Amino acid sequence: MKSIGFKEWALVCEALGEGKQTILLRKGGLAEGRDGFQFSHREFFLFPTFFHEQIDKIRAADAVIPEQETGKIEIRFFARMEAARIVTALDRAEALEPFHILQRSVVRERFNYDEVPGVHVAFVRILRLQPTWQLPDSKSYGGCRSWVWLPEPSSKIRYEPVVSNAEHARRRRQFDEIIGAAA
């Protein structure tokens, strides 16, 4: 059985891993298939993607894209999805700003992308991998898609929450107030 990776901007992965972000917002990649994007996995590794323009798309003036070793992928964080919703009201999507680092214009762009307005949102619990997991880069990880299959990680990896249980519960209550607690 293989494990799954969720492709996300390296800066977003870092924000999640530093406790500065608690949700994932996704419209979908170009290669998501006929059914489009879905948060179809409850547990997954954060697979960082690197491109320079992401700096201009977040709300952090001092952001620096993490170093990437040529030919390697470093997996530093694991996510447990606790809630997933499709947000179809732009004001609700914008109200989620305390939970992420994206520029408001990026949220609007994702919300309005394609014929059906809306954005997929997942509330996640992030765990830091100790030690980090190094993978050789592979063509199979390429393409504009959200999910990639990964080999099994080492059984020696430990998973440590990046925020306390109390802080996580506070954020979840706030998220539910904005989005609604119903599945």
MIVEX-883590 format. One record per residue: residue number from 1; residue in one letter; x, y, z negated of N, C-alpha, C, O in turn. Coordinates in Angstrom, 2 decimals, decimal comma. Atoms other than C-alpha are relative to their C-alpha. Last residue first. Example, Ala and Ser with C-alpha at 12.3 -4.5 7.8 and 13.67 -1.06 7.14 Angstrom:
2
<2 'S' <-0,82 -1,19 0,06> <13,67 -1,06 -7,14> <-0,77 1,09 -0,73> <-0,26 2,20 -0,90>>
<1 'A' <0,89 -1,19 0,00> <12,30 -4,50 -7,80> <0,90 1,20 0,00> <1,94 1,18 -0,66>>
This chain:
183
<183 'A' <-0,88 0,63 -0,98> <-20,72 17,85 -7,16> <-0,47 0,37 1,37> <0,12 -0,06 2,36>>
<182 'A' <0,55 1,16 -0,70> <-22,55 20,34 -9,33> <0,98 -0,55 1,01> <1,75 0,19 1,62>>
<181 'A' <-0,52 1,27 0,53> <-20,47 22,57 -11,60> <-0,52 -1,21 0,74> <0,01 -2,30 0,54>>
<180 'G' <1,11 0,85 0,42> <-20,99 25,77 -9,66> <0,54 -1,37 -0,38> <1,44 -1,89 0,28>>
<179 'I' <0,41 0,91 -1,07> <-18,44 27,70 -7,61> <-1,27 -0,78 -0,36> <-2,07 -1,09 0,52>>
<178 'I' <0,00 -0,65 -1,32> <-17,74 30,75 -9,77> <-0,67 -0,89 1,06> <-1,51 -0,43 1,82>>
<177 'E' <0,87 -1,18 0,07> <-18,72 29,38 -13,19> <-0,10 0,67 1,36> <-1,17 1,15 1,73>>
<176 'D' <1,39 0,46 -0,05> <-17,19 26,00 -12,30> <-0,99 1,15 -0,07> <-2,04 1,09 0,56>>
<175 'F' <0,27 0,47 -1,36> <-13,84 27,67 -11,55> <-1,46 -0,41 0,14> <-2,13 -0,02 1,10>>
<174 'Q' <0,10 -1,20 -0,82> <-13,92 29,51 -14,89> <-0,31 -0,35 1,46> <-1,14 0,30 2,10>>
<173 'R' <1,27 -0,66 0,35> <-14,66 26,28 -16,75> <-0,21 1,24 0,86> <-1,32 1,48 1,35>>
<172 'R' <1,09 0,80 -0,58> <-11,86 24,52 -14,86> <-1,35 0,63 -0,31> <-2,23 0,69 0,55>>
<171 'R' <0,08 -0,28 -1,43> <-9,42 27,31 -15,68> <-1,15 -0,77 0,65> <-1,84 -0,24 1,52>>
<170 'R' <0,49 -1,38 -0,13> <-10,16 27,02 -19,39> <-0,17 0,35 1,47> <-1,18 0,93 1,86>>
<169 'A' <1,45 0,02 0,28> <-9,79 23,20 -19,23> <-0,60 1,40 0,14> <-1,72 1,54 0,63>>
<168 'H' <0,65 0,66 -1,14> <-6,37 23,56 -17,57> <-1,52 -0,01 -0,18> <-2,26 0,28 0,75>>
<167 'E' <0,00 -0,96 -1,10> <-5,26 26,05 -20,19> <-0,71 -0,58 1,23> <-1,45 0,11 1,92>>
<166 'A' <0,90 -1,10 0,35> <-6,30 23,70 -23,00> <-0,09 1,02 1,13> <-1,19 1,47 1,47>>
<165 'N' <1,38 0,48 -0,12> <-4,68 20,65 -21,37> <-1,00 1,12 -0,28> <-2,01 1,23 0,41>>
<164 'S' <0,53 0,73 1,15> <-1,43 22,57 -20,99> <-1,43 -0,46 0,27> <-2,11 0,06 1,15>>
<163 'V' <0,67 -0,89 0,96> <-0,11 23,57 -17,58> <-0,58 -0,87 -1,12> <-0,82 -2,07 -0,94>>
<162 'V' <-0,66 -1,30 -0,06> <2,50 21,85 -15,38> <-0,68 1,04 -0,88> <-0,05 2,04 -1,24>>
<161 'P' <0,91 -1,10 -0,34> <1,45 18,32 -16,38> <0,73 1,35 -0,02> <1,58 1,58 -0,87>>
<160 'E' <0,23 -0,90 1,13> <4,36 15,84 -16,38> <-0,92 1,14 0,41> <-0,64 1,82 1,40>>
<159 'Y' <0,92 -1,05 -0,44> <4,62 12,79 -14,10> <-0,37 0,85 -1,21> <-0,94 0,35 -2,18>>
<158 'R' <0,94 -0,39 1,05> <7,59 10,45 -14,59> <-0,83 1,18 0,53> <-0,36 1,96 1,36>>
<157 'I' <0,43 -1,39 0,04> <9,33 8,78 -11,65> <-1,00 0,20 -1,13> <-1,93 -0,59 -1,31>>
<156 'K' <-0,71 -0,71 1,07> <10,95 5,44 -12,46> <-0,40 1,47 -0,10> <0,01 2,15 -1,04>>
<155 'S' <0,76 0,20 1,24> <8,39 3,46 -10,42> <0,65 0,73 -1,18> <0,08 0,79 -2,26>>
<154 'S' <-0,68 0,79 1,03> <10,03 4,92 -7,33> <-0,90 -0,12 -1,24> <-1,58 0,83 -1,61>>
<153 'P' <-1,06 -0,66 0,78> <7,63 6,28 -4,76> <0,62 -0,97 -1,00> <0,09 -2,05 -1,26>>
<152 'E' <0,26 0,03 1,44> <5,75 4,08 -2,27> <1,15 0,70 -0,74> <2,32 0,47 -0,43>>
<151 'P' <-0,34 1,28 0,63> <6,28 5,18 1,31> <-0,34 0,05 -1,49> <-0,66 1,11 -2,02>>
<150 'L' <-1,34 0,02 0,57> <4,34 8,20 2,57> <0,32 -1,40 -0,50> <-0,60 -2,18 -0,77>>
<149 'W' <-0,30 1,19 0,78> <1,30 8,53 4,82> <1,45 0,03 -0,42> <2,33 0,35 0,37>>
<148 'V' <-1,03 0,87 -0,55> <0,54 12,06 5,93> <0,23 -1,19 -0,93> <0,19 -1,06 -2,16>>
<147 'W' <-0,37 1,20 0,75> <-2,56 14,20 5,38> <1,07 -0,79 0,73> <1,00 -0,96 1,95>>
<146 'S' <-0,13 -0,24 1,43> <-3,24 17,79 6,46> <0,57 -1,18 -0,77> <1,26 -0,98 -1,77>>
<145 'R' <0,98 0,80 0,74> <-2,70 17,69 10,17> <0,30 0,14 -1,47> <1,41 0,49 -1,86>>
<144 'C' <0,90 -0,90 0,74> <-0,89 19,95 12,60> <-1,14 -0,82 -0,60> <-2,25 -0,85 -0,09>>
<143 'G' <1,33 -0,25 -0,53> <1,89 17,65 13,67> <-0,84 0,86 -0,91> <-0,54 1,03 -2,10>>
<142 'G' <0,24 -1,20 -0,80> <4,93 16,17 12,00> <-1,45 0,16 0,41> <-2,31 -0,66 0,07>>
<141 'Y' <0,51 -1,06 0,88> <5,24 13,67 9,16> <-0,37 1,26 0,76> <-0,92 2,20 0,18>>
<140 'S' <1,36 0,37 0,42> <5,54 10,68 11,55> <-0,61 1,04 -0,94> <-1,83 1,04 -1,15>>
<139 'K' <0,95 -0,53 -0,98> <8,54 12,42 13,13> <-1,43 -0,29 -0,42> <-2,35 0,45 -0,06>>
<138 'S' <0,39 0,93 -1,03> <10,42 11,60 9,92> <-0,97 0,68 0,97> <-1,73 1,56 0,56>>
<137 'D' <1,03 -0,57 -0,87> <12,28 13,47 7,21> <-0,27 -0,98 1,14> <0,61 -1,76 1,51>>
<136 'P' <-0,54 -0,43 -1,29> <14,20 11,22 4,81> <-1,14 0,56 0,84> <-2,23 0,00 0,87>>
<135 'L' <0,34 0,87 -1,12> <12,49 11,29 1,44> <0,77 0,43 1,24> <1,00 1,62 1,42>>
<134 'Q' <-0,62 -0,37 -1,28> <13,72 12,72 -1,85> <-0,36 -1,04 1,05> <-0,16 -2,24 0,85>>
<133 'W' <-0,04 1,12 -0,94> <11,45 12,40 -4,90> <0,54 0,50 1,33> <-0,06 1,38 1,95>>
<132 'T' <0,70 -0,23 -1,26> <11,99 14,82 -7,78> <0,25 -1,19 0,93> <1,17 -1,97 0,72>>
<131 'P' <-0,65 -0,98 -0,86> <13,09 13,39 -11,11> <-0,82 0,22 1,27> <-1,80 -0,48 1,52>>
<130 'Q' <-1,31 0,01 0,63> <10,80 13,96 -12,92> <0,61 -1,38 0,18> <0,10 -2,32 -0,42>>
<129 'L' <-0,73 1,25 -0,06> <7,76 14,74 -10,78> <1,37 0,17 -0,64> <2,07 1,14 -0,36>>
<128 'R' <-1,37 -0,14 -0,50> <5,67 17,71 -11,89> <0,66 -1,38 -0,02> <0,53 -2,12 -1,00>>
<127 'L' <-1,00 0,67 0,82> <1,93 17,12 -12,30> <1,36 0,14 0,69> <1,47 -0,03 1,90>>
<126 'I' <-1,32 0,22 -0,58> <-0,76 19,37 -10,90> <0,95 -0,59 -1,03> <1,00 -0,16 -2,18>>
<125 'R' <-0,93 0,06 1,14> <-4,43 19,16 -11,83> <1,34 -0,37 0,58> <1,46 -1,40 1,25>>
<124 'V' <-0,96 1,07 0,21> <-6,52 20,19 -8,85> <0,76 0,16 -1,32> <0,96 1,26 -1,82>>
<123 'F' <-0,59 -0,34 1,29> <-9,67 22,15 -7,99> <0,90 -1,17 -0,38> <0,44 -2,31 -0,43>>
<122 'A' <-0,20 1,08 0,97> <-10,32 21,56 -4,30> <0,64 0,57 -1,25> <1,64 1,29 -1,17>>
<121 'V' <-0,73 -0,39 1,20> <-11,83 24,10 -1,91> <0,11 -1,22 -0,91> <-0,88 -1,93 -1,14>>
<120 'H' <-0,06 1,09 0,98> <-12,97 23,49 1,67> <0,87 0,47 -1,16> <1,94 1,04 -0,95>>
<119 'V' <-1,34 0,51 0,30> <-13,73 26,70 3,55> <-0,14 -1,11 -1,03> <-0,98 -1,05 -1,93>>
<118 'G' <-0,15 0,73 1,26> <-16,77 28,17 5,22> <1,42 -0,49 -0,17> <2,23 -0,44 0,76>>
<117 'P' <-0,70 -0,70 1,09> <-18,04 29,61 8,48> <0,04 -0,86 -1,27> <-0,88 -1,63 -1,55>>
<116 'V' <0,71 0,14 1,27> <-18,97 27,07 11,17> <0,77 0,72 -1,10> <1,84 0,26 -1,50>>
<115 'E' <1,41 -0,42 -0,09> <-17,98 28,03 14,72> <-0,73 0,00 -1,34> <-1,70 0,73 -1,52>>
<114 'D' <0,92 0,83 -0,79> <-14,21 27,94 14,23> <-1,45 0,46 -0,14> <-1,72 1,51 -0,72>>
<113 'Y' <-0,58 0,79 -1,08> <-12,09 29,86 11,66> <-1,04 -0,99 0,53> <-1,70 -1,66 -0,26>>
<112 'N' <0,67 -0,28 -1,27> <-14,18 32,31 9,64> <0,54 -0,80 1,17> <0,06 -0,63 2,30>>
<111 'F' <1,45 0,09 0,15> <-13,27 30,99 6,17> <-0,70 0,12 1,36> <-1,64 -0,62 1,64>>
<110 'R' <0,35 1,42 0,13> <-9,65 30,39 7,14> <-1,51 -0,18 -0,07> <-2,07 -1,09 0,54>>
<109 'E' <-0,36 0,67 -1,26> <-9,26 33,94 8,39> <-0,37 -1,48 -0,04> <-0,95 -2,00 0,91>>
<108 'R' <1,03 -0,36 -1,00> <-11,13 35,34 5,39> <0,25 -0,71 1,33> <-0,68 -1,21 1,96>>
<107 'V' <1,22 0,69 0,43> <-8,85 33,44 2,98> <-1,11 0,29 1,01> <-1,83 -0,63 1,41>>
<106 'V' <-0,20 1,42 -0,34> <-5,81 34,62 4,94> <-1,25 -0,80 -0,38> <-1,67 -1,68 0,36>>
<105 'S' <0,17 0,12 -1,45> <-7,03 38,26 4,81> <0,16 -1,46 0,45> <-0,50 -1,89 1,41>>
<104 'R' <1,44 0,02 -0,28> <-7,42 37,96 1,02> <-0,26 -0,18 1,50> <-1,21 -0,86 1,88>>
<103 'Q' <0,54 -1,32 -0,30> <-3,71 37,14 0,78> <-1,50 -0,15 0,30> <-1,92 -1,17 0,84>>
<102 'L' <0,20 -0,41 -1,39> <-3,07 33,70 -0,68> <-0,51 1,43 0,10> <-1,27 1,90 -0,76>>
<101 'I' <-0,91 -1,10 -0,33> <-1,70 33,23 -4,20> <-0,20 0,54 1,40> <0,56 1,42 1,83>>
<100 'H' <-0,95 0,27 -1,09> <-4,45 31,05 -5,70> <0,83 1,25 0,30> <0,57 2,33 -0,24>>
<99 'F' <-0,44 1,39 -0,01> <-6,84 30,63 -8,66> <1,03 -0,31 1,08> <1,46 -1,46 1,20>>
<98 'P' <-0,87 0,28 1,16> <-7,41 34,30 -9,55> <0,62 -1,40 0,01> <1,53 -1,68 -0,77>>
<97 'E' <-1,33 -0,60 -0,07> <-8,62 34,86 -5,92> <0,88 -0,26 -1,24> <2,08 -0,44 -1,07>>
<96 'L' <-0,99 1,00 0,46> <-11,54 32,43 -6,23> <1,42 0,55 -0,03> <2,36 -0,20 -0,30>>
<95 'A' <0,01 -0,01 1,47> <-14,03 35,33 -6,01> <1,00 -1,00 -0,58> <1,30 -0,95 -1,77>>
<94 'E' <-0,86 -1,11 0,45> <-13,04 35,69 -2,32> <0,07 0,07 -1,52> <1,07 0,52 -2,07>>
<93 'A' <-1,38 0,34 -0,38> <-14,46 32,24 -1,53> <0,95 1,08 -0,49> <2,04 0,77 -0,99>>
<92 'R' <-0,46 1,04 0,93> <-17,58 33,13 -3,48> <1,44 -0,42 0,30> <2,24 -0,61 -0,61>>
<91 'D' <-0,22 -0,64 1,29> <-18,00 36,39 -1,55> <0,46 -1,00 -1,05> <1,27 -0,66 -1,92>>
<90 'L' <-1,30 -0,66 0,03> <-17,47 34,50 1,72> <0,26 0,66 -1,35> <1,40 0,64 -1,83>>
<89 'A' <0,25 -1,42 0,23> <-20,41 32,18 1,08> <1,36 0,68 -0,18> <2,12 0,33 -1,08>>
<88 'T' <0,59 -0,57 -1,22> <-20,11 28,70 2,60> <-0,39 1,46 -0,17> <-0,99 2,05 0,73>>
<87 'V' <0,52 -1,32 0,35> <-17,77 27,13 0,05> <-0,46 0,66 1,28> <0,32 0,87 2,21>>
<86 'I' <-0,05 -0,81 -1,21> <-17,34 23,42 0,69> <-0,66 1,31 -0,37> <-1,85 1,34 -0,71>>
<85 'R' <1,22 -0,64 -0,48> <-16,57 21,80 -2,62> <0,25 0,59 1,37> <1,39 0,84 1,76>>
<84 'A' <-0,13 -0,48 -1,37> <-14,03 19,46 -4,16> <-1,35 0,54 0,45> <-2,38 -0,10 0,24>>
<83 'A' <1,24 -0,46 -0,62> <-13,56 18,77 -7,86> <0,32 0,46 1,41> <1,38 1,03 1,66>>
<82 'E' <1,08 0,16 0,96> <-10,98 17,01 -10,03> <-1,35 0,44 0,56> <-2,39 -0,02 0,09>>
<81 'M' <1,14 -0,83 -0,33> <-8,27 16,41 -7,45> <-1,13 -0,29 -0,97> <-1,55 -1,44 -1,14>>
<80 'R' <1,21 0,77 0,26> <-5,17 14,96 -9,03> <-1,18 0,93 0,25> <-1,36 1,92 -0,46>>
<79 'A' <1,29 -0,64 0,30> <-2,05 16,46 -7,53> <-1,07 -1,05 -0,27> <-1,12 -2,10 0,37>>
<78 'F' <1,08 0,94 -0,25> <1,61 15,38 -7,54> <-1,30 0,67 -0,42> <-1,31 1,41 -1,40>>
<77 'F' <1,26 -0,10 0,75> <4,59 17,72 -7,39> <-1,03 -1,01 0,51> <-1,02 -1,41 1,67>>
<76 'R' <-0,20 -0,42 1,39> <8,29 17,79 -6,47> <-1,26 -0,09 -0,84> <-1,19 -0,08 -2,07>>
<75 'I' <1,33 -0,01 0,60> <8,49 15,98 -3,14> <0,19 0,28 -1,48> <0,85 -0,48 -2,19>>
<74 'E' <-0,01 0,15 1,45> <11,75 16,88 -1,43> <-1,42 0,16 -0,51> <-2,04 1,21 -0,37>>
<73 'I' <1,18 -0,62 0,59> <11,81 16,22 2,30> <0,09 -0,25 -1,51> <0,30 -1,38 -1,95>>
<72 'K' <0,58 0,55 1,24> <15,14 15,50 3,94> <-1,25 0,78 -0,38> <-1,39 1,96 -0,07>>
<71 'G' <0,22 1,44 -0,11> <16,70 15,85 7,40> <-0,63 -0,63 -1,22> <-0,80 -1,85 -1,27>>
<70 'T' <0,25 0,50 -1,35> <18,16 19,28 6,68> <-0,16 -1,52 -0,03> <0,66 -2,24 -0,59>>
<69 'E' <-1,18 0,70 -0,51> <17,95 20,17 2,99> <-0,36 -0,63 1,35> <-1,37 -1,32 1,46>>
<68 'Q' <0,33 1,31 -0,54> <15,18 22,66 2,39> <1,26 -0,62 0,56> <1,92 -0,03 1,42>>
<67 'E' <-0,99 0,61 -0,89> <15,74 25,66 0,17> <-0,50 -1,37 0,45> <-1,11 -2,11 -0,32>>
<66 'P' <-1,00 0,89 0,60> <12,60 27,16 -1,34> <0,94 -0,58 1,05> <0,58 -0,74 2,22>>
<65 'I' <0,30 1,39 -0,36> <10,91 30,01 0,55> <1,08 -0,89 -0,59> <2,27 -0,61 -0,42>>
<64 'V' <-1,10 0,56 -0,77> <11,49 33,22 -1,37> <-0,35 -1,45 0,30> <-0,67 -2,22 -0,61>>
<63 'A' <-0,01 1,42 -0,35> <8,64 35,30 -2,72> <1,20 -0,36 0,86> <1,62 0,40 1,74>>
<62 'D' <-1,35 0,51 0,17> <9,41 38,70 -4,27> <0,14 -1,47 0,40> <1,10 -2,13 -0,01>>
<61 'A' <-0,98 -0,84 -0,71> <6,33 40,57 -3,01> <1,40 -0,60 -0,04> <2,19 -0,36 0,87>>
<60 'A' <-1,19 0,00 0,85> <3,93 37,83 -4,04> <1,11 0,72 0,75> <1,67 0,19 1,71>>
<59 'R' <-0,04 -1,20 0,84> <0,36 37,88 -2,72> <1,17 -0,08 -0,99> <0,96 -0,16 -2,20>>
<58 'I' <0,29 0,19 1,42> <0,72 35,35 0,10> <0,12 1,32 -0,75> <0,66 2,30 -0,23>>
<57 'K' <1,38 0,42 0,18> <0,47 35,49 3,89> <-0,39 -0,25 -1,45> <-1,49 -0,71 -1,73>>
<56 'D' <0,90 -1,13 -0,26> <3,62 37,47 4,64> <-1,46 -0,32 -0,28> <-2,31 0,57 -0,24>>
<55 'I' <-0,33 -1,07 0,97> <5,84 34,84 2,99> <-0,97 1,16 0,16> <-1,40 1,75 -0,84>>
<54 'Q' <0,82 0,19 1,19> <4,06 32,13 5,02> <0,28 1,06 -1,06> <-0,60 1,35 -1,88>>
<53 'E' <1,14 -0,90 0,07> <5,58 33,58 8,20> <-0,83 -0,15 -1,28> <-1,61 0,75 -1,61>>
<52 'H' <-0,32 -1,30 0,58> <8,95 31,87 7,61> <-1,22 0,88 -0,21> <-1,25 1,65 -1,17>>
<51 'F' <-0,05 -0,93 -1,13> <7,83 28,30 8,17> <0,05 1,39 -0,60> <-0,59 1,66 -1,61>>
<50 'F' <-0,86 -1,18 -0,01> <8,33 25,36 5,86> <-0,16 0,77 1,30> <0,06 0,23 2,39>>
<49 'T' <-0,30 -0,35 -1,38> <5,92 22,63 4,87> <0,69 1,35 0,01> <0,44 2,20 -0,85>>
<48 'P' <-0,25 -1,40 -0,39> <5,88 21,06 1,43> <0,32 0,16 1,49> <1,04 -0,63 2,08>>
<47 'F' <-1,02 0,12 -1,03> <4,22 17,65 0,89> <0,28 1,40 0,54> <-0,53 1,93 1,31>>
<46 'L' <-0,05 -1,25 -0,76> <2,23 17,79 -2,34> <1,22 -0,06 0,91> <2,36 -0,15 0,45>>
<45 'F' <-1,22 -0,77 0,18> <1,72 14,17 -3,44> <-0,11 1,28 0,83> <-0,71 1,27 1,91>>
<44 'F' <-0,91 -0,13 -1,12> <-1,79 12,80 -3,60> <1,23 0,80 -0,40> <1,20 1,58 -1,36>>
<43 'E' <-1,36 -0,17 0,51> <-4,62 11,71 -5,85> <0,96 0,02 1,18> <0,84 -0,78 2,11>>
<42 'R' <0,11 -0,59 1,34> <-8,34 12,03 -5,14> <1,36 0,25 -0,64> <1,49 1,09 -1,52>>
<41 'H' <-0,82 0,75 0,95> <-8,00 11,48 -1,40> <-0,03 0,71 -1,34> <0,13 1,93 -1,41>>
<40 'S' <0,42 1,40 0,04> <-10,61 12,52 1,17> <0,82 -0,87 -0,94> <0,57 -2,07 -1,05>>
<39 'F' <-0,87 0,41 1,10> <-10,40 16,27 0,73> <-0,37 -1,45 -0,29> <-1,15 -1,74 -1,19>>
<38 'Q' <0,66 0,35 1,26> <-12,02 16,57 4,13> <1,07 -0,22 -1,06> <2,17 -0,67 -0,75>>
<37 'F' <-0,71 0,13 1,26> <-10,96 18,13 7,43> <-0,94 -0,42 -1,13> <-2,11 -0,03 -1,17>>
<36 'G' <-0,58 -1,19 0,59> <-12,71 17,49 10,71> <0,66 -0,28 -1,34> <0,80 -1,44 -1,74>>
<35 'D' <0,77 -0,41 1,18> <-14,98 14,55 11,50> <0,55 1,26 -0,66> <-0,06 1,77 -1,60>>
<34 'R' <1,38 -0,38 -0,34> <-13,62 14,16 15,01> <-0,79 0,54 -1,17> <-1,59 1,47 -1,00>>
<33 'G' <0,90 1,03 -0,49> <-9,96 14,13 14,00> <-1,41 0,52 0,20> <-1,70 1,68 -0,08>>
<32 'E' <0,74 0,62 1,12> <-7,88 16,37 11,76> <-0,96 -1,09 0,46> <-1,50 -1,82 -0,37>>
<31 'A' <0,06 1,43 -0,27> <-5,32 17,19 14,48> <-0,73 -0,75 -1,11> <-0,30 -1,83 -1,52>>
<30 'L' <0,47 0,22 -1,36> <-5,74 20,97 14,67> <-0,18 -1,49 0,29> <-0,92 -1,84 1,21>>
<29 'G' <-1,01 -0,11 -1,03> <-5,45 21,26 10,91> <-0,59 -0,30 1,37> <-1,74 -0,74 1,48>>
<28 'G' <-0,37 1,21 -0,71> <-8,28 21,89 8,52> <1,05 0,28 1,05> <1,16 1,39 1,57>>
<27 'K' <1,00 0,11 -1,06> <-10,18 24,67 6,82> <0,27 -1,27 0,79> <-0,66 -1,96 1,21>>
<26 'R' <-0,37 0,56 -1,30> <-8,28 24,36 3,59> <-1,19 0,06 0,95> <-2,33 -0,22 0,56>>
<25 'L' <1,00 -0,48 -0,96> <-8,14 26,06 0,22> <0,40 -0,50 1,38> <1,54 -0,30 1,80>>
<24 'L' <-0,45 0,09 -1,39> <-6,29 24,27 -2,58> <-1,16 0,48 0,87> <-2,31 0,10 0,65>>
<23 'I' <0,88 0,54 -1,04> <-6,91 25,26 -6,17> <0,75 -0,12 1,32> <1,81 0,48 1,52>>
<22 'T' <0,74 1,14 0,53> <-5,00 25,81 -9,41> <-0,91 -0,63 1,04> <-1,51 -1,67 0,78>>
<21 'Q' <1,11 0,34 -0,89> <-2,29 28,33 -8,53> <-0,63 -1,28 -0,50> <0,05 -2,17 -1,00>>
<20 'K' <0,55 -1,26 -0,50> <0,23 30,13 -10,75> <-1,20 -0,22 0,91> <-1,92 0,72 1,23>>
<19 'G' <1,24 -0,31 0,71> <0,93 26,95 -12,77> <-0,62 1,31 0,43> <-1,54 1,80 -0,23>>
<18 'E' <-0,30 -0,96 1,06> <4,56 26,84 -11,61> <-1,25 0,38 -0,79> <-1,17 1,20 -1,71>>
<17 'G' <-0,94 0,59 0,93> <4,01 23,66 -9,59> <0,43 0,91 -1,13> <0,93 0,44 -2,15>>
<16 'L' <0,72 1,05 0,72> <0,91 25,10 -7,92> <0,90 -0,59 -1,08> <0,46 -0,81 -2,21>>
<15 'A' <0,98 -0,68 0,87> <2,84 28,24 -7,04> <-0,82 -1,00 -0,79> <-1,08 -0,79 -1,98>>
<14 'E' <-0,72 -0,58 1,14> <5,72 26,11 -5,74> <-0,96 0,70 -0,96> <-0,83 0,55 -2,18>>
<13 'C' <-0,43 1,13 0,85> <3,40 24,03 -3,55> <0,71 0,52 -1,24> <0,47 0,05 -2,35>>
<12 'V' <1,21 0,40 0,73> <1,84 27,28 -2,28> <0,34 -1,18 -0,91> <-0,12 -1,22 -2,05>>
<11 'L' <0,25 -1,03 1,03> <5,30 28,58 -1,36> <-1,26 -0,31 -0,81> <-1,31 0,00 -2,00>>
<10 'A' <-0,94 0,17 1,11> <6,14 25,30 0,41> <-0,24 1,02 -1,10> <-0,13 0,69 -2,28>>
<9 'W' <-1,12 -0,93 -0,04> <3,01 25,61 2,55> <0,89 -0,20 -1,23> <0,39 -0,41 -2,34>>
<8 'E' <0,35 -1,34 0,46> <0,87 22,51 2,24> <1,24 0,87 0,08> <2,36 0,37 -0,03>>
<7 'K' <-0,89 -1,01 -0,54> <0,84 19,02 3,73> <-0,51 1,39 -0,39> <-1,65 1,75 -0,13>>
<6 'F' <0,81 -1,11 -0,49> <-0,99 16,59 1,46> <0,94 1,10 0,44> <1,68 1,65 -0,38>>
<5 'G' <-0,50 -1,35 0,24> <0,96 13,36 1,03> <-0,95 1,01 0,62> <-1,50 0,78 1,69>>
<4 'I' <0,41 -1,06 -0,92> <-0,47 9,87 0,69> <0,60 1,34 -0,41> <0,76 1,62 -1,60>>
<3 'S' <0,55 -1,17 0,68> <0,89 6,69 -0,86> <-0,25 1,09 1,04> <0,19 0,98 2,19>>
<2 'K' <-0,78 -1,23 -0,07> <1,36 3,41 0,94> <-0,69 1,10 -0,78> <-1,89 1,03 -1,07>>
<1 'M' <0,85 -1,19 0,00> <0,00 0,00 0,00> <0,89 1,24 0,00> <1,84 1,33 -0,78>>
